[in-house]
Amino acid sequence: MDEAQDARTALDRLIVERGENYADLSRLIGRNPAYIQQFIKRGTPRRLAEEDRSALARFFGVAEEVLGGPPAKAE
């Protein structure tokens, strides 16, 4: 499984676990209501844009790496 698929699977799992829905999360990041559904189910876009990934990671309280971002830098 590639990184992009891992990110789609992780995001879908977070959505289900938290009782969220695709349309509301799409609107949260300023996208059309089908954006997250298309990302997860169709693989389009191939990767989340940095600002979308960042907003979703903050919303769910997870590292961006979980959603396909670069590994966190050690401080």
N, C-alpha and C positions, 0 to 999 in steps of 0.2 A: 504494500500500500504506500503511495507516495505522500509527501507532506501536505499537498493540497487536499487530498482525500482525508487525511488524518484531521485536518482543520475542519472540514465539512462534517465529519462524524462527531468531533468534539462539540462543535457549535450545535448540531442537532440534539445531541445528548443534553447539553445545558438547557436548551429551549424546553425540552420535554420535562426534565427534572424540576425546572423552576415554574412550569405551567405557563410559559410565555407562548406567543404565536408569531409566525413569520411576518405577517403584515404589520403588527405593532412594532416589531424590531426594525423592519425596513423603514418605517416612518421615523423611528427614533434617530436613525442615522441620515435622514433626509433623502431617502430613496423611494422609488415607487413601491407600492405594497407587495409586489411579487418578487422584489429583488432578492431577499434572503431565501425564499423558496427556490428560486432559480439557481442560486449559488449552491444550495445543498443538493437539490434533486437533479439538476441538469449540468452542474459544474460550470455555470456561466455567471459571473466571470470566473476565470481560472483561479484567481487569488483575490482576496479582499483588498481593497485599497487601504493604505496605511492608516488614514484617518478613520475609515469605517472599522477596521480591526481594533484600533485604539479605543474608540467609543464603545464597542461591544465588550472588549476586555474590561473596561472600567465598569460598565453596567453589570456584568456578571461577576466582577471581582476576581478575575483570573489573569495570569500573565499573558501578554500578547503572543508569546511562543505557542500557547495552547491553540490559538486561532491562526497559526501559520506565520507568525512574526519571527524575527531573528531571536536567537537565544539571549536571555537577559545577561547583561554585563555584570561581572563580579565587582563589587565595590570595596 
